[in-house]
Every structure is written in C-alpha cells, then in structure tokens.
C-alpha cells in the first residue's frame, strides 16, 4: 500500500513533500494545537469567562488531541484517489468519516482517546470530553449539515456517487500514532442497506449511533453552559490549527516561533501612546476624552456628535485597557471601514504600520487537497495573515459573523478571541446586526468593549442597559455640543441650489452632499464649467483611485487650503474628517442628516 496522503502531491517536489502525507500532517496539526494553547489558550478561556484552573487542562489535552484525529477519515480509497489527481466525487466528507472511524473502533481508537485524556484528567465520565473531540473534528471545514446531504452524499441516490468505501484504518502509517491501539483491520463500508460482499458493512449502523450521540450531546450542552462555551471555542481552534499545519513556512524559519510571534503580537502601551501623540498634535485631551479613557466598566457607551473627538478618546480608552490584546476598530460597512482607514490612518505613520504589519515571514501559501472551493482556500490564506497585525480596522461583520459561523470570522478566531473592540456608528446597524452585537458581547464576557454613536436610538440604549449591568454611558460634552453651530436655510429648486453654491464660493469651503452618484456628477460638471475650484468624491471609484480622491478631498478642506466646493455622496456621512463652512444637502433620513451635519463646523468655531 502506498503511503497515505493528506494533501495533493505538488508537480515540483521539494523538501516540504513529507508534510503532504497524512501522518506528518496529523502530527503537525497536533503540534499546532499545542502551540496555540501555549500561546493564547488561557487568554481565550479568560475572555469567555471559563476558569483556567478547571478548563485549562481540558483545553490543553483536547485541542491537540482533536487536531491529531481531525483528518483520520482521509485514509480512504476515494480520497487517496482525489489527492493523486483523480477527480472522484467523494461519497462522504473526510471529517465525518473520521468520527465514524472512531465509533467503529471502540476497542482501539476510542481506547486510545480515553487513555490520552486520563493521562491529565482523572474523571469517571469521559463522555463530554470525547463528544467535544467529535465536535472539533466535525467543524473543521464548516461543511457538516444536520441532514448529512453535504456530509454524506453517498446516502443519497445521486448518479456517479460511489456506493461503498474502503477505509485503511489498519495502515502501517498509523503504527507511529496509535501503537497497540491501531485498528487491526481495514473497514469496508457500504452506503446501501446491504451489500452482496459480506465484508462490506452498512455505514447506516454507525450513522444512527452518531445521531443518537449528537442528540444527547446537544441536550447536554443546553443544560451545561460552560461545556457549551468550551465546545464553541474548541471548534475554531481546531480549524486554526489545521490552517497553521497547512501553512508553507519557508525553509530556515522555526515554525513554532513564527506561530507564537503572530498570535502573541499584541498592542502595547507604547504603540497606543505614539498614535495618540500623532493625533493630538501636542494638544491636551479634552475632559470628555479623559472620561472615555477612565471608564472602568466592561462596556462603555459613548454618545457624542461628530467632531467631538471620539476617535482620540477611543485610543485613550485602549491605552487603559490593553492587556495581552489586539485592538479592533469595527465599522458598519466596507465603505466606512475604508474611510476609517483612509481618514484616520493614512496620515498616521505609526498607526498605519501597526495595521499593515505582517510577520516577517512571507508565507509561500497553503497546502491543498483538491476538494476546497476557491473561496475556502482564499479565506484560509487570509486567515494566516490576520493573525499578526496588532491593530485591525475592519467591517463589523468581520467579527460579528463569528456568532453565525461565518467562515472568515471563525478562521480569524485566535485574533478575535484575544481582542478588545471599538464598535463605531452602532446606530446604523440593522436590528439583526445590533442583536448579534449583544450576543457577541455576552459570549466574550470578560472582554472590554467601547461602543460609539452620534445618534443612538433610545430603544437600543435601553436594551443595552437592560442586558449589561456593567455599562458606563458617557454622553456628549455639554460645553462642546451646546455651542451654536448651524444656521438652516431650506432651498428646494436645483437652479437656486447651483446659484447659491456659486454665491458662497468666493471665500468658503462648501460641502454638497447628494444621494446618488449620477446627481453628484451632474452638479460637478455644472460647477466645473464656471472655473471654480471643485472636488468630487463618491463610492464608485476603484480602490486605488478612491485612495487618491479621498486624499485630495481631505486636503482640500484643510484650514490652509483655498476655498473649495466639495461634491460627495453618502461617503461623506461616516469617518470623513473634514470641516466645511457651508453645507448643502438633499433630503435624507434623520440619521443621515445628522451625520452630514457632522462635516459642518466640525471644529465648533463660533465665528463660522
């Protein structure tokens, strides 16, 4: 029998070829699981409120053990054909087959698991431990469905799907792993109720056993919250270990050192202080910003208008709350995350360096099996690069989709689980997203959160107060927000709008915000023809052009810049740090109008 493969053989063999085989891959995953625990295991347990005295040893043994067993099911004839270049439709997913193999081998593989657990944990009832391992194994590709249509297509009647499978449970390759507990025979399964060849046993028997175990496990988890939390964190950690075990680290780089360096690359106080210094520009923090910084509660809610200095306050808050943590700034959409980066970061050399920091190791890629879809492979590679940055600016779904088993969030779990979080513009979340935010904060029950909004709905504020007793509410600074900032003058006809824009153009910085790109382009053309200084900015530019336009737009509204007319769409509503003298806006929702007003007299100059 040929040696069992875990990954597709490359066309250009190298000294990394050994890592493509199944047993070396399983050992690498086991090692990755141990390194993850050693690096961030107790930090993660703390973040979700589990005592390291009770759960530390459990995670220490179950994580690497789950990793060691996660790909056992690849030891079958159809998968081995696949990784050798033959596109065979797989009748059962390998992670599901891994569990079936363990169920089938009660006197061998199950005994091996019990022996390993008992080396560290002396308990009579090992069932929750074994079931946690099953959960970790089954979750590592996020493709196990309740009705098993994806997990076991061989149970269906699809033409072209094999109706039997040979499992090389007794392969000599497994001698190194299991010793005397290696199964003593090959497993022959049929997906049909019966088979003409007596050596083929119906897989239905063990699938039925799996369903029974799964139903009992779900009932147990409903009644045991701590086990539910533990099982929940074990799954993404097995996934992360599998990703790390598949990473192609260049020759000469110590794998363990690279993993530890990435996972423990936390924001330090000096990092935050340098950012604050860049942003304050030798000014002292306002009283309002100090209030944010000094909040002692786990969750801090800041309600303040645009231009009040919430972002600097957020960094001051981070300076007082970082402890073995990465720092996340979360914005509602890709657009606002982009604006958050461009507006707050691109001018800050040190901050940008933190966000773009990558391990000094330039990863060469990730090993493949041939069964991954393109998105899964891309997400796994992205996950490797997400572990290293200290500071992450992202969309809110990047982290909140963790609560819905979103693949990207689960792959980034080691970073998310060691983070502290700033969620900005929370008033703009839809109801579902807002409720997921609450669930996220409830799950990470020892993690610090800063929530910010210029106009939070009263009912949402009441929900936050009801759900979290450890909530500090910091309202707008009255001395700042009470200043007279605006004079309103309604204009209804486009013709008078253009005339009024031109009338103010001589000595003012004017911002015009409209609701469509087409409308913005029309106004831009009309005003440009008069020879005035006009800039336009909207969301339809390619990213590289948008960066340039954003920079031009920001620069045009600097105090030392000449009078300008800026035409923009909804991109002006969030995270665009400009200060105009006159604002023209089309009618929009109240929350949008409030955000647009935040670009007018932003510095609260009473002379404007």
C-alpha positions in Angstrom: 0.0 0.0 0.0 1.2 3.5 -0.8 1.8 6.0 2.0 -1.4 7.9 2.9 -1.6 11.4 1.6 -3.3 14.4 3.3 -2.7 16.9 0.5 -2.3 16.9 -3.2 1.2 16.0 -4.4 2.8 19.0 -6.0 4.2 19.0 -9.5 7.5 20.2 -8.3 8.6 18.1 -5.3 10.6 19.8 -2.6 12.0 19.1 0.9 8.4 20.0 2.1 7.0 17.0 0.4 6.9 15.0 3.6 4.3 17.4 5.1 1.8 16.4 2.3 1.5 12.9 3.8 -1.3 12.1 6.3 0.5 11.1 9.5 3.1 14.0 9.3 0.1 16.4 8.7 -1.7 15.0 11.7 1.4 15.4 13.8 1.8 18.9 12.5 -1.8 19.8 13.4 -1.3 18.3 16.9 1.8 20.4 17.4 -0.1 23.5 16.1 -2.9 22.8 18.6 -0.3 22.6 21.4 1.4 25.8 20.3 -2.0 27.6 20.1 -2.8 26.5 23.7 0.6 27.5 25.0 0.4 30.9 23.2 -3.2 32.0 23.8 -5.2 29.2 25.4 -5.5 30.7 28.9 -6.1 34.2 27.4 -9.0 32.8 25.4 -10.5 31.0 28.4 -10.4 34.2 30.3 -12.1 36.2 27.5 -15.1 33.8 27.5 -15.3 33.6 31.3 -14.0 30.0 31.8 -11.7 29.3 34.8 -8.3 28.2 33.7 -8.0 26.1 36.8 -10.8 23.9 35.6 -10.7 24.3 31.9 -7.0 24.9 31.3 -6.0 21.2 31.4 -9.1 20.3 29.4 -8.2 22.6 26.6 -4.6 21.6 26.8 -5.3 17.9 26.2 -8.5 18.1 24.0 -7.2 20.7 21.5 -4.1 18.9 20.3 -5.9 15.5 20.5 -8.8 16.8 18.3 -6.2 18.1 15.9 -4.4 14.7 15.8 -7.6 12.9 14.9 -9.2 15.6 12.6 -8.2 14.1 9.3 -8.2 10.4 10.0 -11.0 10.0 7.5 -8.7 10.9 4.7 -7.4 7.3 4.9 -9.9 6.0 2.4 -9.6 4.8 -1.2 -11.6 7.7 -2.8 -9.8 10.5 -1.0 -6.5 9.0 -1.8 -7.5 8.9 -5.5 -8.5 12.6 -5.2 -5.2 13.8 -3.9 -3.4 11.8 -6.5 -5.1 13.7 -9.3 -8.3 11.6 -10.0 -11.4 13.8 -9.6 -13.6 11.3 -7.8 -16.8 12.5 -6.3 -16.4 11.9 -2.5 -19.3 9.9 -1.0 -18.6 11.1 2.5 -16.7 14.1 3.8 -13.4 13.0 5.4 -14.1 14.8 8.7 -17.4 12.9 9.1 -15.6 9.7 8.3 -13.0 10.5 11.0 -15.8 10.3 13.6 -17.3 7.2 12.0 -13.9 5.5 12.2 -13.7 6.3 15.9 -17.2 5.0 16.5 -16.4 1.8 14.6 -13.2 1.2 16.6 -14.5 1.1 20.2 -11.7 -1.2 21.5 -8.9 0.6 19.7 -9.3 4.3 18.7 -11.8 5.1 21.5 -9.5 3.4 24.0 -6.6 5.5 22.7 -8.6 8.7 23.2 -9.6 7.6 26.8 -6.1 6.8 27.6 -4.8 10.2 26.4 -7.5 12.1 28.3 -6.9 10.1 31.5 -3.2 11.0 31.5 -4.1 14.5 32.5 -7.7 14.4 33.7 -8.9 11.8 36.3 -12.7 11.6 35.8 -15.1 8.7 35.5 -17.4 10.3 33.0 -15.3 11.0 29.8 -18.3 11.3 27.5 -18.3 15.2 27.4 -14.6 15.1 26.6 -15.0 12.6 23.8 -18.0 14.4 22.4 -16.1 17.7 22.4 -13.4 16.0 20.3 -16.1 14.8 17.8 -17.4 18.4 17.6 -13.9 19.8 17.0 -13.3 17.2 14.2 -16.7 17.7 12.5 -16.4 21.5 12.5 -13.0 22.0 10.9 -14.3 22.6 7.4 -17.8 24.0 8.4 -19.5 21.7 6.0 -21.3 19.3 8.3 -25.1 19.7 7.9 -27.9 18.2 10.0 -29.4 16.1 7.3 -26.0 15.0 6.1 -26.7 15.8 2.5 -23.3 17.5 2.2 -21.5 15.5 4.9 -22.5 12.1 3.3 -23.8 12.4 -0.2 -23.3 8.6 -0.6 -26.6 8.2 1.4 -28.5 9.8 -1.5 -29.3 8.5 -4.9 -27.1 10.7 -7.0 -25.7 9.1 -10.0 -21.9 8.9 -10.1 -21.5 8.7 -6.3 -19.7 5.6 -5.1 -21.9 3.3 -3.0 -19.0 1.8 -1.0 -15.8 2.9 0.6 -12.6 1.3 1.9 -11.0 2.8 5.0 -7.4 2.0 5.6 -7.7 2.1 9.4 -5.0 -0.6 9.8 -2.5 1.2 7.6 1.1 0.8 8.8 1.3 4.6 8.7 -0.8 4.6 11.9 1.7 2.5 13.8 3.5 5.7 14.9 0.4 7.3 16.1 -1.6 4.6 17.8 0.7 1.7 18.6 -1.3 -1.1 20.1 -4.5 0.9 19.7 -4.3 1.0 16.0 -7.3 -0.8 14.4 -6.4 -4.3 13.4 -8.3 -4.5 10.2 -9.5 -2.4 7.2 -13.0 -1.0 7.3 -15.3 -1.8 4.4 -18.5 0.3 4.4 -21.4 0.4 2.0 -23.8 3.3 1.8 -26.6 0.9 0.8 -28.7 -1.0 3.4 -26.8 -4.2 2.5 -24.1 -5.5 0.1 -23.5 -8.7 -1.8 -20.0 -8.9 -0.4 -20.2 -9.8 3.3 -17.1 -7.9 4.3 -18.9 -4.6 3.5 -20.9 -3.4 6.5 -23.7 -0.9 6.2 -22.5 2.5 7.4 -26.1 3.3 8.5 -25.4 1.5 11.8 -22.7 4.0 12.8 -24.6 6.9 11.4 -27.5 6.0 13.6 -25.2 5.8 16.5 -23.8 9.2 15.6 -27.3 10.7 15.5 -28.0 9.3 19.0 -24.8 10.7 20.4 -25.3 14.1 18.7 -28.9 14.4 20.1 -27.7 13.6 23.6 -24.8 16.0 23.3 -27.0 18.9 22.2 -29.3 18.2 25.1 -26.3 18.1 27.5 -24.9 21.4 26.1 -28.3 23.1 26.6 -28.1 22.2 30.3 -24.4 22.9 30.8 -23.5 26.4 29.8 -19.7 26.1 30.5 -19.4 23.0 28.4 -21.3 24.7 25.6 -18.9 27.6 25.7 -15.9 25.3 25.8 -17.2 23.3 22.8 -17.8 26.5 21.0 -14.2 27.7 21.3 -12.6 24.3 20.7 -14.1 24.2 17.2 -12.5 27.3 15.7 -9.2 26.5 17.4 -9.1 23.1 15.7 -9.7 24.9 12.4 -6.9 27.4 13.2 -4.5 24.5 14.0 -5.4 22.8 10.7 -4.7 26.1 8.8 -1.4 26.6 10.6 -0.4 23.0 10.0 -1.0 23.5 6.3 1.0 26.7 6.1 4.1 26.6 3.9 6.6 28.3 6.1 9.9 28.9 4.2 13.0 26.9 5.0 15.0 28.2 7.9 12.1 29.6 9.8 11.2 27.9 13.1 7.5 27.0 12.8 6.8 27.3 16.5 8.5 30.7 16.8 6.5 32.0 13.8 3.2 30.9 15.3 3.9 32.3 18.8 5.2 35.6 17.3 2.0 36.0 15.3 -0.6 35.0 17.9 1.1 37.0 20.7 1.7 40.1 18.7 -0.4 42.3 21.0 -0.8 46.1 21.0 1.5 47.6 23.6 1.0 50.8 25.6 3.9 52.5 23.7 2.1 51.7 20.4 -1.1 53.4 21.6 0.8 56.4 23.1 2.6 57.1 19.8 -0.7 57.1 17.9 -2.3 59.4 20.5 0.7 61.7 20.2 0.3 61.8 16.4 -3.4 62.6 16.6 -3.3 65.2 19.4 -0.5 67.2 17.8 0.8 68.5 21.1 -2.7 69.4 22.4 -4.0 68.0 25.7 -7.0 65.6 25.7 -10.4 67.2 26.4 -12.3 66.4 29.6 -14.7 64.3 27.5 -11.9 62.2 26.1 -10.5 61.7 29.5 -13.9 60.4 30.7 -13.8 57.8 27.9 -10.3 56.8 28.9 -11.1 56.4 32.5 -14.2 54.2 32.2 -13.9 51.2 34.5 -16.8 49.2 33.2 -16.5 46.3 30.8 -18.8 48.0 28.2 -18.6 51.8 27.6 -21.2 53.6 25.5 -20.2 57.0 24.1 -22.9 59.2 22.6 -21.4 62.3 21.0 -21.7 64.3 17.9 -19.2 64.3 15.0 -16.1 66.4 15.7 -16.2 65.8 19.4 -13.0 63.7 19.4 -14.4 60.2 19.9 -11.7 58.5 18.0 -8.9 60.0 20.1 -11.0 59.1 23.1 -11.1 55.6 21.8 -7.3 55.3 21.7 -7.1 56.8 25.2 -9.6 54.1 26.3 -7.5 51.5 24.6 -4.4 52.7 26.4 -6.0 51.9 29.7 -7.5 48.6 28.7 -4.9 46.8 26.6 -3.5 43.7 28.4 -2.4 40.9 26.1 -4.8 42.1 23.4 -5.1 43.0 19.8 -7.2 46.2 19.1 -10.2 46.1 16.7 -11.9 49.1 15.2 -15.2 47.9 13.6 -17.2 50.0 11.1 -20.7 49.2 9.7 -19.7 48.7 6.0 -16.8 48.2 3.8 -17.1 51.8 2.7 -16.9 53.2 6.2 -14.1 50.8 7.2 -12.2 52.1 4.1 -13.0 55.7 5.2 -11.9 54.8 8.7 -8.6 53.6 7.4 -8.1 56.4 4.9 -9.3 59.2 7.2 -7.7 58.1 10.5 -4.8 56.0 9.4 -3.2 57.1 6.2 -1.8 60.2 7.7 -0.6 58.4 10.8 2.7 56.7 10.0 2.8 54.6 13.2 -0.8 53.6 13.2 -0.7 52.5 9.5 2.4 50.5 10.3 0.6 48.6 13.0 -2.4 47.8 10.8 -0.3 46.6 7.9 2.2 44.7 10.0 2.7 41.2 8.8 5.0 38.6 10.2 8.5 39.0 8.8 7.9 35.6 7.3 6.5 35.8 3.8 4.3 32.7 3.7 4.6 30.8 0.5 1.0 29.6 0.5 -1.0 26.8 1.9 -1.2 23.1 1.1 -4.2 21.9 -0.9 -6.2 18.7 -1.2 -8.2 19.4 -4.4 -11.6 19.4 -2.6 -11.5 23.0 -1.4 -13.5 25.6 -3.3 -11.7 28.8 -4.3 -13.3 30.9 -1.5 -12.3 28.5 1.2 -8.7 28.4 0.1 -8.5 32.2 -0.2 -10.1 32.6 3.3 -7.6 30.2 4.8 -4.7 32.1 3.3 -6.2 35.4 4.5 -6.6 33.9 8.0 -2.8 33.2 8.2 -2.2 36.9 7.5 -4.8 38.0 10.0 -3.0 36.6 13.0 -0.1 39.0 13.1 -1.4 42.6 13.0 -1.7 44.4 16.4 -4.4 46.8 15.2 -7.3 45.8 12.9 -9.7 48.1 11.1 -12.5 46.1 9.6 -16.2 45.9 8.9 -18.4 44.9 11.8 -19.4 41.6 10.1 -15.8 40.6 10.1 -16.1 39.8 13.8 -19.8 39.5 14.4 -20.3 36.8 11.8 -18.5 34.6 14.3 -21.9 34.3 16.0 -23.3 32.8 12.8 -20.4 30.5 12.0 -19.1 32.8 9.3 -16.1 31.2 7.8 -13.8 34.3 7.7 -14.6 35.1 11.3 -14.0 31.6 12.5 -10.7 31.4 10.7 -9.7 34.6 12.4 -10.8 33.4 15.8 -7.4 33.4 17.5 -7.2 37.2 16.8 -10.8 38.0 17.6 -10.7 36.0 20.9 -7.7 38.0 22.1 -9.1 41.4 21.1 -10.6 44.4 22.7 -13.2 46.2 20.5 -14.3 49.6 19.4 -17.6 49.5 17.5 -18.3 52.8 15.8 -21.6 54.1 14.3 -23.7 51.5 16.1 -26.9 53.4 15.3 -26.5 52.4 11.7 -26.7 48.7 12.4 -29.9 47.0 11.3 -31.9 45.3 14.1 -30.4 41.8 13.4 -26.9 43.1 13.4 -27.5 45.0 16.7 -28.8 41.9 18.4 -25.8 39.9 17.1 -23.6 42.6 18.7 -25.3 42.0 22.0 -24.8 38.2 21.7 -21.1 38.8 20.8 -20.6 40.9 23.9 -22.4 38.3 26.0 -20.2 35.5 24.7 -16.9 37.3 25.3 -18.0 38.1 28.9 -14.6 39.3 30.1 -13.7 41.3 27.1 -13.7 45.2 27.0 -15.9 47.0 24.5 -16.3 50.6 23.5 -19.5 51.5 21.6 -19.7 54.8 19.8 -22.6 56.7 18.1 -23.6 60.2 17.3 -27.3 59.4 17.4 -28.2 56.1 19.1 -31.9 55.2 19.1 -33.4 55.4 22.7 -34.8 51.9 22.5 -31.4 50.5 21.7 -29.9 52.3 24.6 -32.5 50.8 26.8 -31.7 47.3 25.5 -28.0 47.8 26.3 -28.8 48.9 29.8 -31.1 46.0 30.4 -28.7 43.4 29.1 -25.5 44.7 30.6 -25.3 45.9 34.2 -21.6 46.7 33.6 -22.3 49.5 31.2 -21.0 53.1 31.5 -22.8 55.7 29.5 -20.8 58.7 28.5 -22.8 61.5 26.9 -21.8 64.4 24.7 -19.8 67.1 26.4 -22.3 69.8 27.1 -19.8 72.6 26.8 -19.0 71.5 23.3 -22.3 70.2 22.0 -24.2 73.2 23.3 -22.4 75.7 21.1 -24.4 77.2 18.3 -23.0 75.5 15.2 -25.6 75.7 12.5 -28.0 78.2 10.6 -30.5 76.5 8.4 -31.9 77.8 5.1 -34.1 75.4 3.1 -33.6 75.5 -0.7 -35.9 73.4 -2.9 -35.1 74.0 -6.6 -32.0 72.8 -8.3 -31.5 76.1 -10.1 -31.4 78.1 -6.9 -29.1 75.5 -5.3 -26.5 75.9 -8.1 -26.8 79.7 -7.8 -26.4 79.7 -4.0 -23.4 77.4 -4.2 -21.7 79.8 -6.6 -22.7 82.7 -4.4 -20.8 81.3 -1.4 -17.9 80.1 -3.5 -15.7 83.1 -3.1 -14.5 82.7 0.4 -15.9 79.5 1.9 -15.3 75.8 2.0 -18.5 74.3 0.7 -19.7 70.7 1.0 -22.5 69.4 -1.2 -23.9 66.0 -0.3 -26.4 64.3 -2.6 -28.0 60.9 -2.7 -26.8 59.5 -6.0 -23.5 59.3 -7.9 -25.2 60.5 -11.1 -26.5 63.6 -9.3 -23.1 64.3 -7.9 -21.5 64.0 -11.3 -24.1 66.4 -12.8 -23.6 69.1 -10.2 -19.8 68.6 -10.5 -19.9 69.2 -14.3 -22.2 72.3 -13.9 -20.0 74.0 -11.4 -16.7 73.0 -13.0 -17.7 74.8 -16.2 -17.7 78.1 -14.2 -14.0 77.7 -13.4 -14.4 77.3 -9.7 -12.2 75.0 -7.5 -14.3 71.8 -7.3 -13.6 68.3 -6.0 -15.8 65.3 -6.2 -15.8 62.1 -4.2 -18.1 59.1 -4.3 -18.0 55.3 -3.8 -17.8 54.2 -7.4 -14.1 54.7 -7.9 -11.7 51.7 -8.0 -10.0 51.4 -4.7 -6.6 52.8 -5.8 -8.4 55.8 -7.4 -10.5 56.2 -4.3 -7.5 56.5 -2.1 -6.2 59.3 -4.3 -9.6 61.1 -4.4 -10.0 60.7 -0.6 -6.6 62.3 0.0 -7.4 65.2 -2.4 -10.8 65.7 -0.7 -9.3 65.8 2.8 -6.5 68.1 1.7 -9.0 70.5 0.0 -10.7 71.1 3.3 -7.6 71.8 5.4 -7.6 75.3 7.1 -4.7 76.5 5.0 -6.3 75.4 1.7 -8.1 77.8 -0.6 -11.9 78.0 -0.9 -13.3 74.8 -2.4 -16.6 73.2 -3.4 -16.7 69.5 -2.5 -19.3 67.3 -4.1 -20.0 64.0 -2.4 -22.5 61.2 -1.9 -23.2 59.2 1.3 -19.4 58.6 1.6 -19.4 61.9 3.5 -21.6 60.6 6.2 -19.1 58.5 8.2 -15.5 58.7 9.0 -14.7 61.6 6.7 -12.7 64.0 8.8 -13.4 67.4 7.0 -14.6 70.7 8.3 -16.8 72.8 6.0 -18.2 76.3 6.4 -21.4 75.7 4.4 -23.3 72.5 3.8 -25.8 71.8 1.0 -27.6 68.5 1.4 -30.5 66.8 -0.3 -33.2 65.4 1.9 -32.3 62.1 3.6 -33.1 60.1 6.7 -32.7 61.9 10.0 -29.6 59.8 10.9 -28.0 60.6 7.6 -28.7 64.3 8.0 -27.1 64.2 11.5 -24.0 62.5 10.0 -23.8 65.1 7.2 -24.1 67.9 9.7 -21.0 66.4 11.4 -18.9 67.6 8.4 -20.1 71.2 9.0 -18.3 73.5 11.5 -16.8 70.3 12.8 -14.3 72.2 15.0 -17.1 74.2 16.7 -15.8 77.5 15.6 -18.3 80.1 16.8 -17.1 82.6 14.3 -18.2 80.5 11.3 
